[in-house]
Amino acid sequence: MSGEDIKRLAGKGIFPHKLAWSLLIPLRNIVLSPKKLIERLELKDDFTVLEVGPGPGYFSVKVADALTRGKLILADIQQEMLDYAKRRIEKRGLTNVEYHLCDGESFPFRDNVFDRIFLVTVLGEVENQSAYLNEFRRMLKTGGILSISELAGDPDKIPAESLRKLTASAGFGFGELRGSKWNYTMNVRKI
Ligand SMILES: C[S@@+](CC[C@H](N)C(=O)[O-])C[C@H]1O[C@@H](n2cnc3c(N)ncnc32)[C@H](O)[C@@H]1O
């Protein structure tokens, strides 16, 4: 890794796709494993799920695998990340995944279609957070969960208290906070 790469890893803004490999180190399991995330998402196998900012798909592979009768849509702002995730998913023979390149503002999906929308260490990188939160509320089914995980060490991490206010002002009902103040998952509901 070059000095420039290290500087970028510690900096704010969109995570560079060139460093996507660093999101796949198994040590991440200690902080938040795909299995733990799936529990926190309260997934059912027939759910329709949107993951925003999957990067190379560290969580996506296991989530797609759990959706044996359902579907996962991956939406990222970098085509290179979607391509990387797609390669990893197809290698495992999973065929229930679709891919969408984001424009940073809106999504081309219908109202009330998703049972779950989740993001892991992504929202802090999103420039227009209120536009995204409004879109998430529009696309979620009533009672559906928006699940946001934030992890220590991420330069764009949003503190839980700020996220609670942000999601409340976007009209979500608070659900629960799992984990610690350093590494947490906040689930909020469309009411
Ligand atoms: C730090 S990475 C996290 C990747 C993955 N969630 C994980 O935890 O391994 C952040 C990801 O969010 C994506 N991203 C940043 N801004 C975005 C936006 N406005 N819309 C969609 N994806 C975005 C980046 O391209 C990158 O893939």
The ligand as an ORCA input file, in Angstrom:
! r2SCAN-3c Opt
* xyz 0 1
  C     -16.519      2.222      3.344
  S     -17.260      1.452      1.960
  C     -18.244      0.222      2.781
  C     -18.556     -0.960      1.918
  C     -19.392     -2.052      2.607
  N     -20.631     -1.541      3.104
  C     -18.621     -2.690      3.713
  O     -18.878     -2.380      4.891
  O     -17.726     -3.486      3.397
  C     -18.474      2.643      1.443
  C     -19.201      2.276      0.164
  O     -20.278      3.208     -0.025
  C     -20.302      3.616     -1.384
  N     -20.936      4.930     -1.468
  C     -20.442      6.128     -1.076
  N     -21.320      7.111     -1.332
  C     -22.399      6.511     -1.910
  C     -23.643      6.989     -2.416
  N     -23.982      8.284     -2.371
  N     -24.512      6.090     -2.936
  C     -24.215      4.765     -2.975
  N     -23.048      4.265     -2.516
  C     -22.161      5.122     -1.996
  C     -18.839      3.591     -1.805
  O     -18.693      3.535     -3.198
  C     -18.347      2.339     -1.091
  O     -18.562      1.182     -1.863
*
